Amino acid sequence: MSTLPRAITLAPQAAVPPAAARRAARRRARRETATAWGFIGPAVVVILGLGIVPVLWSLLLSFRADDLVTPGRWVGLDNYRALAEDPGFHTAVRNTLLYTALYVPLSLVGGLALALALNRRLRLIGLYRTLVFIPFVVSATAQGVLFSFILDPEFGVANSLLHQLGISPQGFLSDPDQAIYLLVLISLWSGVGFCVVVYLAALQDVPPELVESARIDGAGRALILRHIVLPTLTPVTVFLLLWQVITALQVFDLIYVTTKGGPLGSTTVVVYFVWQQAFQTFTAGYGAAAAYVLAVALMVVGAALRVVRRRQSRTEGVVR
């Protein structure tokens, strides 16, 4: 007579006292916390050492008269009051605003125009897109050296070409009336490529059915661009506007390589002014105050664009 197999069961465990269970849970939580800090600790040290600490230290420095060598002293808001009366700082602010006012809209318009031209099926289109983007990956230092040779008043290629055309030689980067505009053109040579790439990616999201419906209804390219393409690109345009404004307000390396703020201070921008104060005249506290004025300006621009974008989103939501 066969017997049925017996079910395998576990022996009942002894009940764990609640206090012991809580101690075990705390030990497990401490081990997990220690493991987590072991993984993120190096990154936290790098962020604190290279990001947070310098920001707080420079803020403290902006309230001191300090040359980074001898012991400094607390001066409160005197550095900021001196900036308000400094004609050199006023010139730097004026040059920075002029550079930004020219560079930002021209880079956006040029980037959009090139993106629209390259957003079609053409032979060797990949080569054309690559050629447009290559200047963006060239460092500002290399650009500055290259254009310093090209625009040299005595030995540059630019004046040789003008001579062939019967035009008198130009001072270019050594002319106070031309230098800042030439720096804008050099920056556009590389900055437009970034806008082209971003706009090309955004153009792929334009609904083709809307474009086709508009064409069937008789809309031309101008109407399609105005009523379909540009509204679709609005979020990307806001992003590029903020990005390019920040880039323009922080320009430094190109000016350092080409003009060093000259001639006659015509290309001195705020960041170059900060560098001069900190590392040429060794008034680090004064330079830190100028840097924080620029930081506040950047935060104001960012907040303003965010508010505008939020209002646009609410308006679009109401219309829908």
C-alpha positions in Angstrom: 0.0 0.0 0.0 1.4 3.3 -1.2 1.7 6.2 1.2 1.2 9.9 0.2 4.3 12.1 0.5 4.3 14.4 3.4 4.3 18.2 2.8 7.6 19.9 3.7 7.1 22.7 6.1 9.4 25.0 7.9 9.8 24.9 11.5 8.1 27.8 13.2 10.5 30.6 14.1 10.8 32.0 17.5 9.1 35.4 17.9 11.6 38.3 17.7 11.1 40.8 20.5 10.0 44.3 19.1 13.1 46.0 20.6 15.5 43.6 18.9 13.7 44.1 15.6 14.0 47.9 15.9 17.8 47.6 16.7 18.3 45.3 13.7 16.4 47.8 11.4 18.6 50.7 12.7 21.8 48.8 12.1 20.7 47.9 8.6 19.7 51.5 7.9 23.2 52.7 9.2 25.0 50.2 6.9 22.9 51.4 3.9 23.6 55.0 4.7 27.3 54.4 5.1 27.4 52.5 1.8 25.5 55.3 0.0 27.9 58.0 1.3 30.8 55.8 0.3 29.6 56.0 -3.3 28.6 59.7 -3.5 31.2 61.0 -1.1 33.9 61.7 -3.8 31.4 63.6 -6.0 30.2 65.6 -3.0 33.7 66.6 -2.1 34.4 67.7 -5.7 31.2 69.7 -5.9 31.8 71.4 -2.6 35.4 72.1 -3.3 35.1 73.3 -6.9 31.5 74.8 -6.8 30.0 75.8 -3.5 33.1 76.8 -1.5 34.5 79.2 -4.2 31.0 80.8 -4.6 30.7 81.5 -0.9 34.3 82.5 -0.6 34.1 85.0 -3.5 30.9 86.5 -2.0 32.7 87.0 1.3 35.7 88.4 -0.7 33.5 91.0 -2.3 32.9 92.7 1.1 36.7 92.9 1.8 39.7 94.9 0.6 41.9 92.0 -0.3 44.9 91.4 -2.6 45.1 87.7 -2.0 48.6 88.1 -0.6 48.5 90.3 2.5 45.7 90.1 5.2 42.6 91.9 4.0 40.1 94.0 5.9 36.3 94.2 6.0 34.9 97.1 3.9 31.2 96.2 3.7 29.5 97.6 0.6 32.3 100.0 -0.3 33.4 97.8 -3.3 29.9 98.0 -4.7 29.7 101.7 -4.1 33.0 102.2 -5.9 31.8 100.1 -8.9 28.8 102.5 -9.3 31.2 105.4 -9.7 34.0 103.6 -11.7 34.1 104.8 -15.4 36.1 101.7 -16.3 33.3 99.5 -15.0 30.7 101.6 -16.8 32.7 101.1 -20.1 32.9 97.4 -19.5 29.1 97.2 -18.9 28.4 99.2 -22.0 30.7 97.1 -24.1 29.1 93.9 -22.7 25.6 95.1 -23.5 26.6 96.1 -27.0 28.2 92.8 -27.6 25.2 90.9 -26.2 22.7 93.0 -28.2 24.5 92.2 -31.4 25.5 88.6 -30.9 22.3 87.1 -29.5 19.7 88.1 -32.1 22.2 87.7 -35.0 23.1 84.2 -33.9 19.4 83.2 -33.4 18.3 84.6 -36.8 21.4 83.2 -38.6 21.0 79.8 -36.9 17.3 79.6 -37.8 17.9 80.6 -41.5 20.6 78.1 -41.9 18.6 75.4 -40.2 15.7 76.0 -42.5 18.0 75.9 -45.5 19.6 72.6 -44.3 16.3 71.0 -43.3 15.7 69.5 -46.7 16.8 66.6 -48.9 19.8 67.7 -50.8 22.8 65.9 -52.1 25.7 65.9 -49.6 23.4 67.5 -47.0 25.4 65.7 -44.2 28.6 67.3 -45.4 27.0 70.8 -45.4 25.6 70.3 -41.9 29.0 69.2 -40.7 30.8 72.2 -42.2 28.4 74.5 -40.5 28.9 72.8 -37.1 32.7 72.5 -37.2 33.5 76.1 -36.2 31.5 75.5 -33.0 33.9 72.8 -31.8 36.9 75.0 -32.4 38.1 76.6 -29.2 37.9 80.3 -28.7 41.6 80.5 -28.3 42.2 78.9 -31.7 39.7 81.2 -33.2 41.4 84.2 -31.7 44.8 83.2 -33.0 43.5 82.5 -36.5 41.6 85.8 -36.8 44.5 87.7 -35.3 46.6 86.6 -38.3 43.9 87.2 -40.8 43.0 90.7 -39.5 46.6 91.8 -38.8 46.7 95.5 -40.1 50.2 95.1 -41.7 50.6 91.4 -42.7 47.0 90.1 -42.6 45.1 88.5 -45.5 42.2 90.8 -45.1 44.0 94.0 -45.9 45.7 92.3 -48.8 42.3 91.5 -50.3 41.1 95.0 -49.6 44.2 96.4 -51.4 43.4 94.2 -54.4 39.9 95.8 -54.4 41.3 99.3 -54.2 40.1 99.9 -50.6 42.4 101.5 -48.1 43.9 99.3 -45.3 41.8 99.0 -42.2 42.9 98.8 -38.5 40.5 96.0 -37.7 41.2 94.8 -34.1 43.5 97.7 -33.5 40.8 100.3 -34.4 38.6 101.3 -31.4 35.7 101.9 -33.8 35.9 98.4 -35.4 37.2 96.0 -32.8 34.0 95.2 -30.9 32.1 94.6 -34.1 34.7 92.3 -35.5 34.7 90.3 -32.2 31.0 89.9 -32.7 31.5 88.6 -36.2 34.2 86.1 -35.0 31.9 84.9 -32.3 29.1 84.4 -34.8 31.3 82.3 -37.0 31.3 79.7 -34.3 28.2 80.5 -32.3 25.7 80.1 -35.2 26.6 76.4 -35.6 25.2 75.5 -32.2 21.9 77.3 -33.0 21.7 75.5 -36.3 22.1 72.0 -34.7 19.4 72.8 -32.0 17.0 74.3 -34.6 17.5 71.3 -36.9 16.6 68.9 -34.2 13.5 71.0 -33.3 12.4 71.2 -36.9 12.0 67.4 -36.9 9.1 67.9 -34.4 7.1 70.2 -36.6 3.9 68.2 -37.4 4.1 67.3 -41.1 0.3 66.9 -41.3 -0.1 70.6 -40.3 2.3 71.7 -42.9 0.7 69.5 -45.6 -2.8 70.8 -44.6 -1.6 74.4 -44.8 -0.2 73.7 -48.3 -3.5 72.2 -49.5 -5.3 75.3 -48.2 -3.0 77.4 -50.3 -0.6 78.8 -47.7 2.8 79.8 -48.9 6.1 79.3 -47.2 6.0 82.6 -45.4 2.6 81.8 -43.8 3.6 78.3 -42.9 6.8 79.6 -41.3 4.9 82.3 -39.4 1.9 80.3 -38.2 3.2 76.7 -37.9 7.0 76.5 -37.7 7.8 79.5 -35.5 5.2 78.7 -32.8 6.4 75.1 -32.7 10.0 76.4 -32.2 9.1 78.8 -29.4 10.4 76.6 -26.5 13.6 76.0 -28.3 14.0 79.7 -29.1 13.5 80.6 -25.5 16.2 78.1 -24.5 18.6 79.4 -27.2 17.9 83.0 -26.2 18.9 82.3 -22.5 21.9 80.2 -23.6 23.3 82.8 -26.0 22.7 85.6 -23.5 24.7 83.8 -20.8 27.4 83.0 -23.4 27.6 86.6 -24.5 27.7 88.0 -21.0 30.5 85.6 -20.1 32.7 86.2 -23.1 36.4 86.4 -22.1 38.8 84.0 -23.8 38.3 85.5 -27.3 39.0 89.0 -26.0 42.0 87.9 -24.0 43.6 86.3 -27.0 42.9 89.0 -29.6 42.6 92.5 -28.1 43.2 92.2 -24.3 40.5 94.7 -23.7 41.9 97.3 -26.1 42.4 99.4 -28.0 41.6 102.2 -25.5 39.3 99.9 -23.6 36.9 99.5 -26.5 36.6 95.7 -26.0 36.8 95.5 -22.3 33.8 93.5 -21.1 32.8 92.7 -17.5 34.5 89.3 -17.2 37.7 90.8 -18.6 37.3 93.7 -16.1 37.0 91.2 -13.3 40.1 89.4 -14.4 42.1 92.7 -14.6 41.0 93.6 -11.1 41.8 90.2 -9.6 45.1 89.3 -11.4 46.6 92.5 -12.8 45.9 95.2 -10.2 45.4 92.6 -7.3 42.2 94.2 -6.0 40.5 90.8 -5.7 37.7 92.1 -3.4 36.8 94.7 -6.0 36.9 92.2 -8.8 34.7 89.8 -6.8 32.1 92.5 -6.3 32.1 93.1 -10.1 31.7 89.4 -10.6 28.6 89.3 -8.3 27.1 92.2 -10.2 27.3 90.1 -13.4 25.9 87.0 -11.5 22.9 89.0 -10.4 22.4 90.3 -13.9 22.4 86.7 -15.2 19.9 85.6 -12.6 17.6 88.5 -13.5 17.7 87.5 -17.2 17.1 83.9 -16.4 14.1 84.7 -14.1 12.6 87.2 -16.6 12.7 84.6 -19.4 11.2 82.0 -17.1 8.3 84.3 -16.3 7.7 85.2 -19.9 7.7 81.5 -20.9 5.3 80.6 -18.1 2.9 83.4 -19.2 3.1 82.1 -22.8 2.3 78.6 -21.6 -0.7 79.8 -19.7 -1.9 81.8 -22.7 -1.5 78.8 -25.0 -3.4 76.6 -22.5 -6.3 79.1 -22.4 -6.4 79.3 -26.2 -6.5 75.5 -26.5 
